[in-house]
Amino acid sequence: MTRAYVIAQATVSNPEQYEGYKALAGAAVAQYGGKYIVRGGATHLLEGDWAPPRLVILEFASIEQARRFYDSPEYQAARCQVRRQQRRQ
C-alpha cells in the first residue's frame, strides 16, 4: 500500500491559540492513524525560494486515510479554532 502525506505550511499569529489547535489536531492525527514526520523546527533552503514559516508533514497509510483525517469533524474543529488568527496555505 502506498503511503500518503499531508503537508501544511502555516503562519502562527497567536501562539496561545495555536497550542489549542495543536492539541486538537494531534488527537485527530492519532485517531485517524497518522503520525508526525516533521513538526515545526528550523528549515534550511538548499534550492529555490520557498521559506515556510512553519512546516508540518504527516504520514498516513493511504490517501483514503489522510482524507478521512482531513475531512473529519475532529480535525475541522481544530481548524475552526484558529481560522481567524492563522493563515494556512
Backbone as ProteinMPNN parsed JSONL, in Angstrom:
{"seq_chain_A": "MTRAYVIAQATVSNPEQYEGYKALAGAAVAQYGGKYIVRGGATHLLEGDWAPPRLVILEFASIEQARRFYDSPEYQAARCQVRRQQRRQ", "coords_chain_A": {"N_chain_A": [[0.847, -1.181, 0.0], [0.533, 2.237, -0.768], [1.928, 4.965, 0.887], [0.608, 8.056, 2.214], [0.908, 11.603, 2.345], [0.369, 14.512, 4.276], [0.936, 17.832, 3.859], [1.581, 20.78, 5.449], [1.761, 24.28, 5.557], [2.212, 26.986, 7.657], [1.463, 30.143, 9.205], [1.901, 31.33, 12.333], [0.053, 33.393, 14.249], [-1.023, 33.771, 16.714], [0.213, 32.459, 19.342], [-0.776, 31.254, 21.753], [-3.391, 30.419, 21.088], [-2.701, 28.713, 19.047], [-1.549, 26.616, 20.422], [-3.812, 25.349, 21.475], [-4.973, 24.497, 19.08], [-2.954, 22.687, 18.237], [-3.207, 20.663, 20.173], [-5.829, 19.658, 19.69], [-5.59, 18.965, 16.954], [-3.468, 17.129, 17.037], [-4.625, 15.015, 18.497], [-6.573, 14.235, 16.65], [-4.947, 13.441, 14.489], [-3.71, 11.159, 15.601], [-6.019, 9.615, 16.137], [-6.883, 8.985, 13.572], [-4.904, 7.406, 12.612], [-2.505, 8.572, 11.79], [0.874, 9.908, 11.682], [3.3, 12.211, 12.921], [5.806, 13.464, 10.871], [7.389, 15.686, 10.369], [7.457, 18.537, 12.383], [7.272, 21.72, 12.705], [10.187, 23.555, 13.675], [13.516, 24.459, 12.503], [14.064, 25.425, 9.112], [16.08, 24.803, 6.286], [16.97, 26.21, 3.43], [17.894, 24.805, 0.421], [17.61, 25.001, -2.266], [15.881, 27.0, -4.691], [13.202, 29.29, -3.705], [11.463, 28.949, -1.594], [10.264, 29.466, 1.62], [8.951, 28.397, 4.209], [7.173, 29.555, 7.065], [6.358, 27.893, 9.163], [6.384, 24.431, 9.129], [4.666, 21.412, 8.64], [4.533, 17.933, 8.386], [2.634, 15.137, 7.812], [2.161, 11.599, 8.015], [0.24, 9.04, 6.542], [-1.355, 5.834, 6.204], [-2.634, 5.547, 3.78], [-4.048, 7.373, 0.973], [-6.752, 7.546, 1.276], [-7.073, 7.288, 4.05], [-5.738, 9.588, 4.889], [-7.446, 11.523, 3.82], [-9.769, 10.923, 5.287], [-8.929, 11.719, 7.813], [-8.408, 14.519, 7.31], [-10.924, 15.499, 6.532], [-12.398, 14.967, 8.756], [-14.661, 15.485, 11.554], [-13.301, 16.01, 13.903], [-10.763, 17.066, 13.165], [-11.616, 19.26, 11.665], [-12.784, 20.787, 13.66], [-10.515, 21.572, 15.053], [-9.274, 23.169, 13.092], [-11.186, 25.21, 12.804], [-10.919, 26.494, 15.22], [-8.643, 28.098, 15.011], [-8.869, 29.487, 12.673], [-9.371, 32.239, 12.208], [-7.134, 33.561, 13.247], [-4.906, 32.388, 12.14], [-3.106, 31.996, 9.184], [-3.368, 29.656, 6.745], [-1.848, 27.661, 4.275]], "CA_chain_A": [[0.0, 0.0, 0.0], [1.271, 3.481, -0.868], [1.73, 5.932, 1.967], [0.149, 9.386, 1.803], [1.448, 12.647, 3.21], [-0.3, 15.808, 4.362], [1.967, 18.851, 4.06], [0.949, 22.054, 5.82], [2.595, 25.449, 5.812], [1.371, 27.877, 8.453], [1.994, 31.294, 9.916], [1.244, 31.385, 13.64], [-0.048, 34.772, 14.715], [-1.478, 33.743, 18.095], [0.804, 31.23, 19.888], [-1.647, 30.599, 22.74], [-4.464, 29.739, 20.37], [-2.094, 27.637, 18.276], [-1.376, 25.478, 21.34], [-5.096, 24.644, 21.487], [-5.081, 23.82, 17.782], [-2.04, 21.548, 18.224], [-3.768, 19.595, 20.999], [-6.955, 19.05, 18.963], [-5.102, 18.357, 15.716], [-2.676, 15.949, 17.403], [-5.552, 13.936, 18.849], [-7.191, 13.772, 15.398], [-3.916, 12.703, 13.743], [-3.604, 9.837, 16.229], [-7.279, 8.891, 15.97], [-7.015, 8.523, 12.19], [-3.767, 6.56, 12.268], [-1.386, 9.3, 11.209], [1.992, 10.238, 12.556], [4.061, 13.39, 12.541], [7.141, 13.257, 10.323], [8.022, 16.981, 10.624], [6.556, 19.445, 13.113], [7.962, 22.959, 13.028], [11.64, 23.499, 13.624], [14.208, 25.288, 11.515], [14.186, 24.922, 7.749], [17.286, 25.276, 5.615], [16.724, 26.214, 1.998], [19.024, 24.377, -0.394], [17.367, 25.362, -3.661], [14.623, 27.714, -4.876], [12.965, 30.425, -2.816], [10.392, 28.629, -0.659], [10.684, 29.634, 3.013], [7.756, 28.31, 5.055], [7.385, 29.992, 8.446], [6.189, 26.685, 9.974], [6.099, 23.32, 8.228], [4.235, 20.171, 9.286], [4.3, 16.829, 7.452], [2.0, 13.976, 8.436], [2.144, 10.385, 7.193], [-0.894, 8.14, 6.725], [-1.196, 4.568, 5.487], [-3.208, 5.641, 2.43], [-4.682, 8.664, 0.677], [-8.107, 7.491, 1.851], [-6.971, 7.567, 5.478], [-5.392, 11.005, 5.014], [-8.693, 12.286, 3.56], [-10.665, 10.739, 6.438], [-8.424, 12.628, 8.849], [-8.573, 15.927, 6.942], [-12.351, 15.824, 6.477], [-13.057, 14.534, 9.998], [-15.169, 16.549, 12.425], [-12.293, 16.317, 14.917], [-9.771, 17.98, 12.609], [-12.289, 20.502, 11.284], [-12.939, 21.566, 14.889], [-9.206, 22.182, 15.309], [-9.074, 24.231, 12.11], [-12.099, 26.322, 13.12], [-10.427, 27.195, 16.405], [-7.609, 29.079, 14.692], [-9.055, 30.006, 11.312], [-9.295, 33.702, 12.13], [-5.813, 34.072, 13.619], [-3.812, 31.714, 11.444], [-3.223, 31.901, 7.733], [-2.867, 28.355, 6.304], [-1.7, 27.549, 2.825]], "C_chain_A": [[0.893, 1.245, 0.0], [0.937, 4.401, 0.298], [1.274, 7.266, 1.38], [0.642, 10.392, 2.826], [0.59, 13.9, 3.126], [0.795, 16.809, 4.696], [1.267, 20.179, 4.314], [2.01, 23.104, 6.079], [1.712, 26.438, 6.554], [2.164, 29.05, 9.0], [1.222, 31.395, 11.225], [1.252, 32.835, 14.119], [-0.509, 34.871, 16.167], [-0.97, 32.441, 18.726], [-0.066, 30.51, 20.91], [-2.75, 29.82, 22.054], [-3.916, 28.567, 19.562], [-1.845, 26.405, 19.151], [-2.665, 24.663, 21.436], [-5.322, 23.875, 20.204], [-4.21, 22.57, 17.772], [-2.597, 20.375, 19.033], [-4.907, 18.882, 20.268], [-6.488, 18.326, 17.708], [-4.307, 17.092, 16.02], [-3.542, 14.762, 17.766], [-6.215, 13.367, 17.597], [-6.195, 12.986, 14.555], [-3.812, 11.281, 14.294], [-4.86, 8.998, 15.991], [-7.412, 8.295, 14.57], [-5.757, 7.813, 11.684], [-2.586, 7.264, 11.642], [-0.253, 9.46, 12.192], [2.717, 11.451, 11.997], [5.438, 12.963, 12.039], [7.983, 14.511, 10.591], [7.0, 17.84, 11.344], [7.338, 20.675, 13.535], [9.468, 22.816, 12.871], [12.215, 24.38, 12.533], [14.191, 24.619, 10.15], [15.428, 25.554, 7.134], [17.087, 25.111, 4.121], [17.995, 25.832, 1.246], [18.875, 24.79, -1.852], [16.021, 26.076, -3.749], [14.461, 28.841, -3.873], [11.827, 30.195, -1.834], [10.925, 28.723, 0.763], [9.467, 29.583, 3.927], [8.056, 28.751, 6.479], [7.264, 28.827, 9.43], [5.744, 25.585, 9.03], [5.733, 22.086, 9.046], [4.005, 19.142, 8.187], [3.777, 15.652, 8.255], [2.059, 12.802, 7.476], [0.93, 9.542, 7.569], [-0.677, 6.897, 5.87], [-1.701, 4.631, 4.05], [-3.786, 7.029, 2.222], [-6.092, 8.694, 1.264], [-8.071, 7.831, 3.338], [-6.6, 9.033, 5.727], [-6.629, 11.873, 4.798], [-9.665, 12.151, 4.726], [-10.232, 11.657, 7.586], [-8.784, 14.071, 8.513], [-10.033, 16.36, 6.968], [-13.092, 15.516, 7.775], [-13.585, 15.717, 10.801], [-14.138, 16.952, 13.485], [-11.255, 17.305, 14.384], [-10.41, 19.299, 12.187], [-12.519, 21.388, 12.503], [-11.628, 22.264, 15.243], [-8.974, 23.352, 14.365], [-9.947, 25.439, 12.412], [-11.577, 27.148, 14.283], [-9.426, 28.287, 16.048], [-7.791, 29.765, 13.346], [-8.885, 31.516, 11.216], [-7.893, 34.245, 12.401], [-4.666, 33.483, 12.809], [-4.069, 31.64, 9.962], [-2.581, 30.578, 7.319], [-2.818, 28.326, 4.802], [-1.609, 26.101, 2.44]], "O_chain_A": [[1.903, 1.284, 0.703], [-0.233, 4.58, 0.639], [1.519, 7.566, 0.212], [0.777, 10.086, 4.011], [0.144, 14.296, 2.049], [1.501, 16.657, 5.693], [0.466, 20.641, 3.501], [3.021, 22.848, 6.734], [0.587, 26.703, 6.132], [3.371, 28.96, 9.226], [-0.001, 31.533, 11.208], [2.306, 33.423, 14.361], [-0.4, 35.931, 16.784], [-1.653, 31.42, 18.651], [-0.094, 29.279, 20.934], [-3.012, 28.671, 22.412], [-4.587, 27.547, 19.409], [-1.924, 25.276, 18.667], [-2.623, 23.433, 21.473], [-5.803, 22.742, 20.224], [-4.661, 21.506, 17.348], [-2.472, 19.222, 18.62], [-4.95, 17.653, 20.228], [-6.928, 17.212, 17.425], [-4.461, 16.087, 15.326], [-3.237, 13.63, 17.392], [-6.399, 12.155, 17.489], [-6.557, 11.968, 13.965], [-3.827, 10.314, 13.532], [-4.769, 7.81, 15.681], [-7.99, 7.221, 14.403], [-5.572, 7.642, 10.479], [-1.742, 6.617, 11.022], [-0.398, 9.184, 13.383], [2.749, 11.688, 10.789], [6.143, 12.199, 12.698], [9.143, 14.411, 10.989], [5.826, 17.874, 10.972], [7.986, 20.685, 14.582], [9.953, 22.051, 12.037], [11.481, 24.972, 11.741], [14.293, 23.396, 10.045], [15.773, 26.698, 7.431], [17.043, 23.991, 3.612], [19.041, 26.458, 1.416], [19.857, 24.916, -2.583], [15.117, 25.787, -2.965], [15.431, 29.297, -3.267], [11.279, 31.155, -1.294], [11.948, 28.113, 1.075], [8.996, 30.627, 4.378], [9.08, 28.366, 7.045], [7.99, 28.779, 10.423], [4.834, 25.78, 8.224], [6.406, 21.755, 10.022], [3.362, 19.434, 7.178], [4.383, 15.225, 9.238], [2.012, 12.986, 6.26], [0.627, 9.353, 8.746], [0.104, 6.92, 4.919], [-1.253, 3.865, 3.197], [-3.991, 7.774, 3.181], [-6.567, 9.744, 1.698], [-8.925, 8.566, 3.834], [-7.095, 9.647, 6.672], [-6.834, 12.851, 5.517], [-10.311, 13.123, 5.118], [-11.063, 12.286, 8.242], [-9.391, 14.769, 9.326], [-10.34, 17.476, 7.386], [-14.291, 15.778, 7.879], [-13.032, 16.816, 10.74], [-14.109, 18.105, 13.914], [-10.906, 18.269, 15.066], [-9.795, 20.354, 12.34], [-12.457, 22.613, 12.394], [-11.631, 23.414, 15.682], [-8.524, 24.414, 14.794], [-9.492, 26.576, 12.289], [-11.772, 28.363, 14.325], [-9.372, 29.31, 16.731], [-6.937, 30.55, 12.933], [-8.315, 32.016, 10.246], [-7.508, 35.274, 11.846], [-3.566, 34.036, 12.802], [-5.159, 31.253, 9.538], [-1.38, 30.389, 7.516], [-3.669, 28.914, 4.134], [-1.481, 25.784, 1.258]]}, "name": "protein", "num_of_chains": 1, "seq": "MTRAYVIAQATVSNPEQYEGYKALAGAAVAQYGGKYIVRGGATHLLEGDWAPPRLVILEFASIEQARRFYDSPEYQAARCQVRRQQRRQ"}
